[in-house]
Every structure is written in structure tokens, then in C-alpha cells.
Amino acid sequence: MTSRNARISKRSQPTDPAERKPLPLMGVQAVLVAAVLCLGELICSPIYVSMSGGAFYLGSWWLLACLLAVAFSYIVGFALLWCCESFAYRMKRKVQPLVYAVVGAVGFGVWTTWVVLSIMGSILSSAGLAVASGSTVPAAVNGAVLGLAAFFCAATLGERLAHHRVAVAIVLAVTILLAIAGAVVLFRL
């Protein structure tokens, strides 16, 4: 009797990802924002290492930047995604990713200027090194570009990725592991 019920329940579950109930969209979008920001921080890490006068190793700065990007994505970014959703709710579908991109650019640009640069400065000053001067504008522009790309990807790819639970879980786990590694680097500095 139990094997018959097991066969029936296996048949009743859809195998096609499009037929399954999708994950909550804003959660998936936050995971996408975190992943794109971590990838962007990997690409932009040499910029920040040069701003610090070579005080950081490339890998250690990238992990620290991933910690800050993941913290932004899952705390501030989630609130910004909610704002984007309410701003773009009645707009045409083609315009909505642009609203997300602008909000992401402003949000992560400000985060980079206030949080990332202040953490970099506090680490450099506690080590007795000179704090990078004149790095505010390049860092803000860099953060704005990364935020624009991350929120645009979240707006355009979120609904499709919401049907792929395993992929979302893997990306979520990777971003959390990168943040944990970044926290270890931060505490060792």
C-alpha cells in the first residue's frame, strides 16, 4: 500500500521547472543581486587594491568586498527591491528594469561611498597607513555601475530563475560562504 502511494505522489509532482510553484520573487532577486555584486567585486578588486596603495592582497580584499556586497544585498538591497517593486508596479513591463537599475545604481553607489570606503579607511588607519584621498568619486561611480548591473539582472532574470530552486539554493549558499570568508578576513585584519 505504501509503495502504491509513493508511486502516485511521484507522478503528481511536476518534473518541468516551469510547472512547479516558483520561489518568492524578491528573495530570488536578492540572491541575484548578491551574486552579481560578488562577481563585480571580483572584477573591480584591483581598483580598490590600488586605492589602498597596495595594502590589501587582491583575494583578501575581494572576500571583504563580498561580505559587504552580500550584507547590502540581503539587508538594504531587499528593502530597495521592495521600493523598486512599488515604484514600477504600474509602469510598462519594458520600463521596469530601468527603474530597478536606477535604484540599484543610487543605492549601491551610496553604500560604496559611505560603508565600503569608511571600512577601508578604518582598516588602513588602524594599520598606520595613509587613507586614500581622492578615491570617493571613482568608488562611487564603480559602486553605481555595479548596483545598476545587479539590479538590472535581478529585474530581468528574477522571474525565470525563481522556477529553478536548486540553482537559487546553490547561488545563495555560495554567496553566504563568500560572506563568511569575508568576515574571517575582516576579523584577521
Contact map, one row per residue, 1 for C-alpha under 8 A:
111110000000000000000000000000000000000000000000000000000000000000000000000000000000000000000000000000000000000000000000000000000000000000000000000000000000000000000000000000000000000000000
111111000000000000000000000000000000000000000000000000000000000000000000000000000000000000000000000000000000000000000000000000000000000000000000000000000000000000000000000000000000000000000
111111100000000000000000000000000000000000000000000000000000000000000000000000000000000000000000000000000000000000000000000000000000000000000000000000000000000000000000000000000000000000000
111111110000000000000000000000000000000000000000000000000000000000000000000000000000000000000000000000000000000000000000000000000000000000000000000000000000000000000000000000000000000000000
111111111000000000000000000000000000000000000000000000000000000000000000000000000000000000000000000000000000000000000000000000000000000000000000000000000000000000000000000000000000000000000
011111111100000000000000000000000000000000000000000000000000000000000000000000000000000000000000000000000000000000000000000000000000000000000000000000000000000000000000000000000000000000000
001111111110000000000000000000000000000000000000000000000000000000000000000000000000000000000000000000000000000000000000000000000000000000000000000000000000000000000000000000000000000000000
000111111111000000000000000000000000000000000000000000000000000000000000000000000000000000000000000000000000000000000000000000000000000000000000000000000000000000000000000000000000000000000
000011111111100000000000000000000000000000000000000000000000000000000000000000000000000000000000000000000000000000000000000000000000000000000000000000000000000000000000000000000000000000000
000001111111100000000000000000000000000000000000000000000000000000000000000000000000000000000000000000000000000000000000000000000000000000000000000000000000000000000000000000000000000000000
000000111111110000000000000000000000000000000000000000000000000000000000000000000000000000000000000000000000000000000000000000000000000000000000000000000000000000000000000000000000000000000
000000011111110000000000000000000000000000000000000000000000000000000000000000000000000000000000000000000000000000000000000000000000000000000000000000000000000000000000000000000000000000000
000000001111111000000000000000000000000000000000000000000000000000000000000000000000000000000000000000000000000000000000000000000000000000000000000000000000000000000000000000000000000000000
000000000011111110110000000000000000000000000000000000000000000000000000000000000000000000000000000000000000000000000000000000000000000000000000000000000000000000000000000000000000000000000
000000000000111110110000000000000000000000000000000000000000000000000000000000000000000000000000000000000000000000000000000000000000000000000000000000000000000000000000000000000000000000000
000000000000011111110000000000000000000000000000000000000000000000000000000000000000000000000000000000000000000000000000000000000000000000000000000000000000000000000000000000000000000000000
000000000000011111110000000000000000000000000000000000000000000000000000000000000000000000000000000000000000000000000000000000000000000000000000000000000000000000110000000000000000000000000
000000000000000111111000000000000000000000000000000000000000000000000000000000000000000000000000000000000000000000000000000000000000000000000000000000000000000000100000000000000000000000000
000000000000011111111000000000000000000000000000000000000000000000000000000000000000000000000000000000000000000000000000000000000000000000000000000000000000000000000000000000000000000000000
000000000000011111111100000000000000000000000000000000000000000000000000000000000000000000000000000000000000000000000000000000000000000000000000000000000000000000100000000000000000000000000
000000000000000001111110000000000000000000000000000000000000000000000000000000000000000000000000000000000000000000000000000000000000000000000000000000000000000000100000000000000000000000000
000000000000000000011111100000000000000000000000000000000000000000000000000000000000000000000000000000000000000000000000000000000000000000000000000000000000000001111000000000000000000000000
000000000000000000001111101100000000000000000000000000000000000000000000000000000000000000000000000000000000000000000000000000000000000000000000000000000000000001101000000000000000000000000
000000000000000000000111111100000000000000000000000000000000000000000000000000000000000000000000000000000000000000000000000000000000000000000000000000000000000001000000000000000000000000000
000000000000000000000111111110000000000000000000000000000000000000000000000000000000000000000000000000000000000000000000000000000000000000000000000000000000011001000000000000000000000000000
000000000000000000000001111111000000000000000000000000000000000000000000000001001100000000000000000000000000000000000000000000000000000000000000000000000000010000000000000000000000000000000
000000000000000000000011111111100000000000000000000000000000000000000000000001000000000000000000000000000000000000000000000000000000000000000000000000000000000000000000000000000000000000000
000000000000000000000011111111110000000000000000000000000000000000000000000000000000000000000000000000000000000000000000000000000000000000000000000000000100010011000001000000000000000000000
000000000000000000000000111111111000000000000000000000000000000000000000000000001000000000000000000000000000000000000000000000000000000000000000000000100110010000000000000000000000000000000
000000000000000000000000011111111100000000000000000000000000000000000000110011001000000000000000000000000000000000000000000000000000000000000000000000000100000000000000000000000000000000000
000000000000000000000000001111111110000000000000000000000000000000000000110000000000000000000000000000000000000000000000000000000000000000000000000000000000000000000001001100100000000000000
000000000000000000000000000111111111000000000000000000000000000000000000000000000000000000000000000000000000000000000000000000000000000000000000000001001100010000000000000000000000000000000
000000000000000000000000000011111111100000000000000000000000000000000000100010000000000000000000000000000000000000000000000000000000000000000000000001101100000000000000000000000000000000000
000000000000000000000000000001111111110000000000000000000000000000001101110000000000000000000000000000000000000000000000000000000000000000000000000001000000000000000000000000100000000000000
000000000000000000000000000000111111111000000000000000000000000000000000000000000000000000000000000000000000000000000000000000000000000000000000000000000000000000000000001000100000000000000
000000000000000000000000000000011111111100000000000000000000000000000000000000000000000000000000000000000000000000000000000000000000000000000000010011001000000000000000000000000000000000000
000000000000000000000000000000001111111110000000000000000000000001001100000000000000000000000000000000000000000000000000000000000000000000000000011001000000000000000000000000000000000000000
000000000000000000000000000000000111111111000000000000000000000011001100000000000000000000000000000000000000000000000000000000000000000000000000000000000000000000000000000000100000000000000
000000000000000000000000000000000011111111100000000000000000000000000000000000000000000000000000000000000000000000000000000000000000000000000000000000000000000000000000000000000000000000000
000000000000000000000000000000000001111111110000000000000000000000000000000000000000000000000000000000000000000000000000000000000000000000000000010000000000000000000000000000000000000000000
000000000000000000000000000000000000111111111000000000000000010011000000000000000000000000000000000000000000000000000000000000000000000000000000000000000000000000000000000000000000000000000
000000000000000000000000000000000000011111111000000000000000010000000000000000000000000000000000000000000000000000000000000000000000000000000000000000000000000000000000000000000000000000000
000000000000000000000000000000000000001111111100000000000000000000000000000000000000000000000000000000000000000000000000000000000000000000000000000000000000000000000000000000000000000000000
000000000000000000000000000000000000000111111111000000000000000000000000000000000000000000000000000000000000000000000000000000000000000000000100000000000000000000000000000000000000000000000
000000000000000000000000000000000000000011111111100000000100110000000000000000000000000000000000000000000000000000000000000000000000000000000000000000000000000000000000000000000000000000000
000000000000000000000000000000000000000000111111110000000100000000000000000000000000000000000000000000000000000000000000000000000000000000000000000000000000000000000000000000000000000000000
000000000000000000000000000000000000000000011111111000000000000000000000000000000000000000000000000000000000000000000000000000000000000000000000000000000000000000000000000000000000000000000
000000000000000000000000000000000000000000011111111100000000100000000000000000000000000000000000000000000000000000000000000000000000000000100000000000000000000000000000000000000000000000000
000000000000000000000000000000000000000000001111111111111100100000000000000000000000000000000000000000000000000000000000000000000000000000000000000000000000000000000000000000000000000000000
000000000000000000000000000000000000000000000111111111000000000000000000000000000000000000000000000000000000000000000000000000000000000000000000000000000000000000000000000000000000000000000
000000000000000000000000000000000000000000000011111111000000000000000000000000000000000000000000000000000000000000000000000000000001001000000000000000000000000000000000000000000000000000000
000000000000000000000000000000000000000000000001111111110000000000000000000000000000000000000000000000000000000000000001000100000011000000000000000000000000000000000000000000000000000000000
000000000000000000000000000000000000000000000000111111100000000000000000000000000000000000000000000000000000000000000000000000000001000000000000000000000000000000000000000000000000000000000
000000000000000000000000000000000000000000000000111111111000000000000000000000000000000000000000000000000000000000000000000000000000000000000000000000000000000000000000000000000000000000000
000000000000000000000000000000000000000000000000100111111000000000000000000000000000000000000000000000000000000000000000000100000000000000000000000000000000000000000000000000000000000000000
000000000000000000000000000000000000000000000000100101111101100000000000000000000000000000000000000000000000000000000000000000000000000000000000000000000000000000000000000000000000000000000
000000000000000000000000000000000000000000000000100001111111100000000000000000000000000000000000000000000000000000000000000000000000000000000000000000000000000000000000000000000000000000000
000000000000000000000000000000000000000000001100100000011111110000000000000000000000000000000000000000000000000000000000000000000000000000000000000000000000000000000000000000000000000000000
000000000000000000000000000000000000000000000000000000001111111000000000000000000000000000000000000000000000000000000000000000000000000000000000000000000000000000000000000000000000000000000
000000000000000000000000000000000000000000000000000000011111111100000000000000000000000000000000000000000000000000000000000000000000000000000000000000000000000000000000000000000000010010000
000000000000000000000000000000000000000000001001100000011111111110000000000000000000000000000000000000000000000000000000000000000000000000000000000000000000000000000000000000000000000000000
000000000000000000000000000000000000000011001000000000000111111111000000000000000000000000000000000000000000000000000000000000000000000000000000000000000000000000000000000000000000010000000
000000000000000000000000000000000000000000000000000000000011111111100000000000000000000000000000000000000000000000000000000000000000000000000000000000000000000000000000000000000110110010000
000000000000000000000000000000000000000000000000000000000001111111110000000000000000000000000000000000000000000000000000000000000000000000000000000000000000000000000000000000000010111011000
000000000000000000000000000000000000010010000000000000000000111111111000000000000000000000000000000000000000000000010000000000000000000000000000000000000000000000000000000000000000010000000
000000000000000000000000000000000000110010000000000000000000011111111100000000000000000000000000000000000000000000000000000000000000000000000000000000000000000000000000000000100110010000000
000000000000000000000000000000000000000000000000000000000000001111111110000000000000000000000000000000000000000000000000000000000000000000000000000000000000000000000000000000000111111000000
000000000000000000000000000000000000000000000000000000000000000111111111000000000000000000000000000000000000000000010000000000000000000000000000000000000000000000000000000000000010000000000
000000000000000000000000000000000100110000000000000000000000000011111111100000000000000000000000000000000000000000000000000000000000000000000000000000000000000000000000000000000000000000000
000000000000000000000000000000000100110000000000000000000000000001111111110000000000000000000000000000000000000000000000000000000000000000000000000000000000000000000000000000110010000000000
000000000000000000000000000000000000000000000000000000000000000000111111111100000000000000000000000000000000000000000000000000000000000000000000000000000000000000000000000000000010000000000
000000000000000000000000000000000100000000000000000000000000000000011111111110000000000000000000000000000001001000000000000000000000000000000000000000000000000000000000000000000000000000000
000000000000000000000000000001101100000000000000000000000000000000001111111111000000000000000000000000000000000000000000000000000000000000000000000000000000000000000000000000000000000000000
000000000000000000000000000001100100000000000000000000000000000000000111111111000000000000000000000000000000000000000000000000000000000000000000000000000000000000000000000000000000000000000
000000000000000000000000000000000000000000000000000000000000000000000011111111100000000000000000000000000000000000000000000000000000000000000000000000000000000000000000000000000000000000000
000000000000000000000000000000000000000000000000000000000000000000000011111111110000000000000000000000000000000000000000000000000000000000000000000000000000000000000000000000000000000000000
000000000000000000000000000001001000000000000000000000000000000000000001111111111000000000000000000000010010000000000000000000000000000000000000000000000000000000000000000000000000000000000
000000000000000000000000011001000000000000000000000000000000000000000000111111111100000000000000000000000000000000000000000000000000000000000000000000000000000000000000000000000000000000000
000000000000000000000000000000000000000000000000000000000000000000000000001111111110000000000000000000000000000000000000000000000000000000000000000000000000000000000000000000000000000000000
000000000000000000000000000000000000000000000000000000000000000000000000000111111111000000000000000000110010000000000000000000000000000000000000000000000000000000000000000000000000000000000
000000000000000000000000010011000000000000000000000000000000000000000000000011111111100000000000000100000000000000000000000000000000000000000000000000000000000000000000000000000000000000000
000000000000000000000000010000000000000000000000000000000000000000000000000001111111110000000000000000000000000000000000000000000000000000000000000000000000000000000000000000000000000000000
000000000000000000000000000000000000000000000000000000000000000000000000000000111111111000000000000000000000000000000000000000000000000000000000000000000000000000000000000000000000000000000
000000000000000000000000000000000000000000000000000000000000000000000000000000011111111100000000001100100000000000000000000000000000000000000000000000000000000000000000000000000000000000000
000000000000000000000000000000000000000000000000000000000000000000000000000000001111111110000000000000000000000000000000000000000000000000000000000000000000000000000000000000000000000000000
000000000000000000000000000000000000000000000000000000000000000000000000000000000111111110000000000000000000000000000000000000000000000000000000000000000000000000000000000000000000000000000
000000000000000000000000000000000000000000000000000000000000000000000000000000000011111111000000001000000000000000000000000000000000000000000000000000000000000000000000000000000000000000000
000000000000000000000000000000000000000000000000000000000000000000000000000000000001111111110011001000000000000000000000000000000000000000000000000000000000000000000000000000000000000000000
000000000000000000000000000000000000000000000000000000000000000000000000000000000000111111100001000000000000000000000000000000000000000000000000000000000000000000000000000000000000000000000
000000000000000000000000000000000000000000000000000000000000000000000000000000000000001111110000000000000000000000000000000000000000000000000000000000000000000000000000000000000000000000000
000000000000000000000000000000000000000000000000000000000000000000000000000000000000000111111011000000000000000000000000000000000000000000000000000000000000000000000000000000000000000000000
000000000000000000000000000000000000000000000000000000000000000000000000000000000000000101111111000000000000000000000000000000000000000000000000000000000000000000000000000000000000000000000
000000000000000000000000000000000000000000000000000000000000000000000000000000000000000000111111100000000000000000000000000000000000000000000000000000000000000000000000000000000000000000000
000000000000000000000000000000000000000000000000000000000000000000000000000000000000000000011111100000000000000000000000000000000000000000000000000000000000000000000000000000000000000000000
000000000000000000000000000000000000000000000000000000000000000000000000000000000000000100111111111000000000000000000000000000000000000000000000000000000000000000000000000000000000000000000
000000000000000000000000000000000000000000000000000000000000000000000000000000000000000110111111111100000000000000000000000000000000000000000000000000000010000000000000000000000000000000000
000000000000000000000000000000000000000000000000000000000000000000000000000000000000000000001111111110000000000000000000000000000000000000000000000000110011000000000000000000000000000000000
000000000000000000000000000000000000000000000000000000000000000000000000000000000000000000000011111111000000000000000000000000000000000000000000000000010000000000000000000000000000000000000
000000000000000000000000000000000000000000000000000000000000000000000000000000000001001100000011111111100000000000000000000000000000000000000000000000000000000000000000000000000000000000000
000000000000000000000000000000000000000000000000000000000000000000000000000000001001000000000001111111110000000000000000000000000000000000000000000100110010000000000000000000000000000000000
000000000000000000000000000000000000000000000000000000000000000000000000000000000000000000000000111111111000000000000000000000000000000000000000001111110000000000000000000000000000000000000
000000000000000000000000000000000000000000000000000000000000000000000000000000000000000000000000011111111100000000000000000000000000000000000000000100000000000000000000000000000000000000000
000000000000000000000000000000000000000000000000000000000000000000000000000000010001000000000000001111111110000000000000000000000000000000000000000100100000000000000000000000000000000000000
000000000000000000000000000000000000000000000000000000000000000000000000000010010000000000000000000111111111100000000000000000000000000000000001001111110000000000000000000000000000000000000
000000000000000000000000000000000000000000000000000000000000000000000000000000000000000000000000000011111111100000000000000000000000000000000011111110100000000000000000000000000000000000000
000000000000000000000000000000000000000000000000000000000000000000000000000000000000000000000000000001111111110000000000000000000000000000000001001000000000000000000000000000000000000000000
000000000000000000000000000000000000000000000000000000000000000000000000000010010000000000000000000000111111111000000000000000000000000000000001001000000000000000000000000000000000000000000
000000000000000000000000000000000000000000000000000000000000000000000001000000000000000000000000000000011111111100000000000000000000000000000011011000000000000000000000000000000000000000000
000000000000000000000000000000000000000000000000000000000000000000000000000000000000000000000000000000011111111110000000000000000000000000111111101000000000000000000000000000000000000000000
000000000000000000000000000000000000000000000000000000000000000000000000000000000000000000000000000000000111111111000000000000000000000000010011000000000000000000000000000000000000000000000
000000000000000000000000000000000000000000000000000000000000000000000001000000000000000000000000000000000011111111110000000000000000000000000010000000000000000000000000000000000000000000000
000000000000000000000000000000000000000000000000000000000000000000000000000000000000000000000000000000000001111111111000000000000000000000110010000000000000000000000000000000000000000000000
000000000000000000000000000000000000000000000000000000000000000000000000000000000000000000000000000000000000111111111100000000000000000100110010000000000000000000000000000000000000000000000
000000000000000000000000000000000000000000000000000000000000000000000000000000000000000000000000000000000000011111111100000000000000000000000000000000000000000000000000000000000000000000000
000000000000000000000000000000000000000000000000000000000000000000000000000000000000000000000000000000000000001111111110000000000000000000000000000000000000000000000000000000000000000000000
000000000000000000000000000000000000000000000000000000000000000010010000000000000000000000000000000000000000001111111111000000000000000000000000000000000000000000000000000000000000000000000
000000000000000000000000000000000000000000000000000000000000000000000000000000000000000000000000000000000000000111111111100000000000000100100000000000000000000000000000000000000000000000000
000000000000000000000000000000000000000000000000000000000000000000000000000000000000000000000000000000000000000011111111110000000000000000000000000000000000000000000000000000000000000000000
000000000000000000000000000000000000000000000000000000000000000000000000000000000000000000000000000000000000000000111111111000000000000000000000000000000000000000000000000000000000000000000
000000000000000000000000000000000000000000000000000100000000000000000000000000000000000000000000000000000000000000011111111100000000000000000000000000000000000000000000000000000000000000000
000000000000000000000000000000000000000000000000000000000000000000000000000000000000000000000000000000000000000000001111111110000011000000000000000000000000000000000000000000000000000000000
000000000000000000000000000000000000000000000000000000000000000000000000000000000000000000000000000000000000000000000111111111000000000000000000000000000000000000000000000000000000000000000
000000000000000000000000000000000000000000000000000000000000000000000000000000000000000000000000000000000000000000000011111111100000000000000000000000000000000000000000000000000000000000001
000000000000000000000000000000000000000000000000000100100000000000000000000000000000000000000000000000000000000000000001111111111110000000000000000000000000000000000000000000000000000000000
000000000000000000000000000000000000000000000000000000000000000000000000000000000000000000000000000000000000000000000000111111111110000000000000000000000000000000000000000000000000000000000
000000000000000000000000000000000000000000000000000000000000000000000000000000000000000000000000000000000000000000000000011111111000000000000000000000000000000000000000000000000000000000000
000000000000000000000000000000000000000000000000000000000000000000000000000000000000000000000000000000000000000000000000001111111000000000000000000000000000000000000000000000000000000000000
000000000000000000000000000000000000000000000000000000000000000000000000000000000000000000000000000000000000000000000000000111111100000000000000000000000000000000000000000000000000000000000
000000000000000000000000000000000000000000000000000000000000000000000000000000000000000000000000000000000000000000000000000111111110000000000000000000000000000000000000000000000000000000000
000000000000000000000000000000000000000000000000000000000000000000000000000000000000000000000000000000000000000000000000000110011111000000000000000000000000000000000000000000000000000000000
000000000000000000000000000000000000000000000000000100000000000000000000000000000000000000000000000000000000000000000000100110001111100000000000000000000000000000000000000000000000000000000
000000000000000000000000000000000000000000000000001110000000000000000000000000000000000000000000000000000000000000000000100000000111111000000000000000000000000000000000000000000000000000000
000000000000000000000000000000000000000000000000000000000000000000000000000000000000000000000000000000000000000000000000000000000011111100000000000000000000000000000000000000000000000000000
000000000000000000000000000000000000000000000000000000000000000000000000000000000000000000000000000000000000000000000000000000000001111110000000000000000000000000000000000000000000000000000
000000000000000000000000000000000000000000000000001000000000000000000000000000000000000000000000000000000000000000000000000000000001111111100000000000000000000000000000000000000000000000000
000000000000000000000000000000000000000000000000000000000000000000000000000000000000000000000000000000000000000010001000000000000000111111110000000000000000000000000000000000000000000000000
000000000000000000000000000000000000000000000000000000000000000000000000000000000000000000000000000000000000000000000000000000000000011111111000000000000000000000000000000000000000000000000
000000000000000000000000000000000000000000000000000000000000000000000000000000000000000000000000000000000000000000000000000000000000001111111100000000000000000000000000000000000000000000000
000000000000000000000000000000000000000000000001000000000000000000000000000000000000000000000000000000000000100110001000000000000000001111111110000000000000000000000000000000000000000000000
000000000000000000000000000000000000000000000000000000000000000000000000000000000000000000000000000000000000110110000000000000000000000111111111000000000000000000000000000000000000000000000
000000000000000000000000000000000000000000000000000000000000000000000000000000000000000000000000000000000000100000000000000000000000000011111111100000000000000000000000000000000000000000000
000000000000000000000000000000000000000000010000000000000000000000000000000000000000000000000000000000000000100000000000000000000000000001111111110000000000000000000000000000000000000000000
000000000000000000000000000000000000000000000000000000000000000000000000000000000000000000000000000000001001111110000000000000000000000000111111111000000000000000000000000000000000000000000
000000000000000000000000000000000000000000000000000000000000000000000000000000000000000000000000000000011111110000000000000000000000000000011111111100000000000000000000000000000000000000000
000000000000000000000000000000000000000000000000000000000000000000000000000000000000000000000000000000001000100000000000000000000000000000001111111110000000000000000000000000000000000000000
000000000000000000000000000000000001100100000000000000000000000000000000000000000000000000000000000000001001000000000000000000000000000000000111111111000000000000000000000000000000000000000
000000000000000000000000000000000000100000000000000000000000000000000000000000000000000000000000000010011111100000000000000000000000000000000011111111100000000000000000000000000000000000000
000000000000000000000000000000000000000000000000000000000000000000000000000000000000000000000000000111111000000000000000000000000000000000000001111111110000000000000000000000000000000000000
000000000000000000000000000000000001000000000000000000000000000000000000000000000000000000000000000010011000000000000000000000000000000000000000111111111000000000000000000000000000000000000
000000000000000000000000000000011101100000000000000000000000000000000000000000000000000000000000000010010000000000000000000000000000000000000000011111111100000000000000000000000000000000000
000000000000000000000000000010001000000000000000000000000000000000000000000000000000000000000000100110111000000000000000000000000000000000000000001111111110000000000000000000000000000000000
000000000000000000000000000000000000000000000000000000000000000000000000000000000000000000000000110110010000000000000000000000000000000000000000000111111111000000000000000000000000000000000
000000000000000000000000000000011001000000000000000000000000000000000000000000000000000000000000000000000000000000000000000000000000000000000000000011111111110000000000000000000000000000000
000000000000000000000000000111011000000000000000000000000000000000000000000000000000000000000000000000000000000000000000000000000000000000000000000001111111110000000000000000000000000000000
000000000000000000000000000010000000000000000000000000000000000000000000000000000000000000000001100100000000000000000000000000000000000000000000000000111111111000000000000000000000000000000
000000000000000000000000000000000000000000000000000000000000000000000000000000000000000000000000100000000000000000000000000000000000000000000000000000011111111000000000000000000000000000000
000000000000000000000000000000000000000000000000000000000000000000000000000000000000000000000000000000000000000000000000000000000000000000000000000000001111111110000000000000000000000000000
000000000000000000000000110110010000000000000000000000000000000000000000000000000000000000000000000000000000000000000000000000000000000000000000000000001111111111000000000000000000000000000
000000000000000000000000100000000000000000000000000000000000000000000000000000000000000000000000000000000000000000000000000000000000000000000000000000000011111111100000000000000000000000000
000000000000000000000000000000000000000000000000000000000000000000000000000000000000000000000000000000000000000000000000000000000000000000000000000000000000111111110000000000000000000000000
000000000000000000000000000100000000000000000000000000000000000000000000000000000000000000000000000000000000000000000000000000000000000000000000000000000000111111111011000000000000000000000
000000000000000000000111100100000000000000000000000000000000000000000000000000000000000000000000000000000000000000000000000000000000000000000000000000000000011111111001000000000000000000000
000000000000000011011110000000000000000000000000000000000000000000000000000000000000000000000000000000000000000000000000000000000000000000000000000000000000001111111000000000000000000000000
000000000000000010000100000000000000000000000000000000000000000000000000000000000000000000000000000000000000000000000000000000000000000000000000000000000000000111111111000000000000000000000
000000000000000000000110000000000000000000000000000000000000000000000000000000000000000000000000000000000000000000000000000000000000000000000000000000000000000011111111100000000000000000000
000000000000000000000000000000000000000000000000000000000000000000000000000000000000000000000000000000000000000000000000000000000000000000000000000000000000000000011111110000000000000000000
000000000000000000000000000000000000000000000000000000000000000000000000000000000000000000000000000000000000000000000000000000000000000000000000000000000000000010011111111000000000000000000
000000000000000000000000000100100000000000000000000000000000000000000000000000000000000000000000000000000000000000000000000000000000000000000000000000000000000011011111111100000000000000000
000000000000000000000000000000000000000000000000000000000000000000000000000000000000000000000000000000000000000000000000000000000000000000000000000000000000000000001111111110000000000000000
000000000000000000000000000000000000000000000000000000000000000000000000000000000000000000000000000000000000000000000000000000000000000000000000000000000000000000000111111111000000000000000
000000000000000000000000000000100010000000000000000000000000000000000000000000000000000000000000000000000000000000000000000000000000000000000000000000000000000000000011111111100000000000000
000000000000000000000000000000100000000000000000000000000000000000000000000000000000000000000000000000000000000000000000000000000000000000000000000000000000000000000001111111110000000000000
000000000000000000000000000000000000000000000000000000000000000000000000000000000000000000000000000000000000000000000000000000000000000000000000000000000000000000000000111111111000000000000
000000000000000000000000000000000000000000000000000000000000000000000000000000000000000000000000000000000000000000000000000000000000000000000000000000000000000000000000011111111100000000000
000000000000000000000000000000100110010000000000000000000000000001000100000000000000000000000000000000000000000000000000000000000000000000000000000000000000000000000000001111111110000000000
000000000000000000000000000000000000000000000000000000000000000000000100000000000000000000000000000000000000000000000000000000000000000000000000000000000000000000000000000111111111000000000
000000000000000000000000000000000000000000000000000000000000000000000000000000000000000000000000000000000000000000000000000000000000000000000000000000000000000000000000000011111111100000000
000000000000000000000000000000000000000000000000000000000000001001100000000000000000000000000000000000000000000000000000000000000000000000000000000000000000000000000000000001111111110000000
000000000000000000000000000000000000000000000000000000000000001101110110000000000000000000000000000000000000000000000000000000000000000000000000000000000000000000000000000000111111111000000
000000000000000000000000000000000000000000000000000000000000000000100000000000000000000000000000000000000000000000000000000000000000000000000000000000000000000000000000000000011111111100000
000000000000000000000000000000000000000000000000000000000000001100100000000000000000000000000000000000000000000000000000000000000000000000000000000000000000000000000000000000001111111110000
000000000000000000000000000000000000000000000000000000000001011111100000000000000000000000000000000000000000000000000000000000000000000000000000000000000000000000000000000000000111111111000
000000000000000000000000000000000000000000000000000000000000000100100000000000000000000000000000000000000000000000000000000000000000000000000000000000000000000000000000000000000011111111100
000000000000000000000000000000000000000000000000000000000000000000000000000000000000000000000000000000000000000000000000000000000000000000000000000000000000000000000000000000000001111111110
000000000000000000000000000000000000000000000000000000000001001100000000000000000000000000000000000000000000000000000000000000000000000000000000000000000000000000000000000000000000111111111
000000000000000000000000000000000000000000000000000000000000000100000000000000000000000000000000000000000000000000000000000000000000000000000000000000000000000000000000000000000000011111111
000000000000000000000000000000000000000000000000000000000000000000000000000000000000000000000000000000000000000000000000000000000000000000000000000000000000000000000000000000000000001111111
000000000000000000000000000000000000000000000000000000000000000000000000000000000000000000000000000000000000000000000000000000000000000000000000000000000000000000000000000000000000000111111
000000000000000000000000000000000000000000000000000000000000000000000000000000000000000000000000000000000000000000000000001000000000000000000000000000000000000000000000000000000000000011111
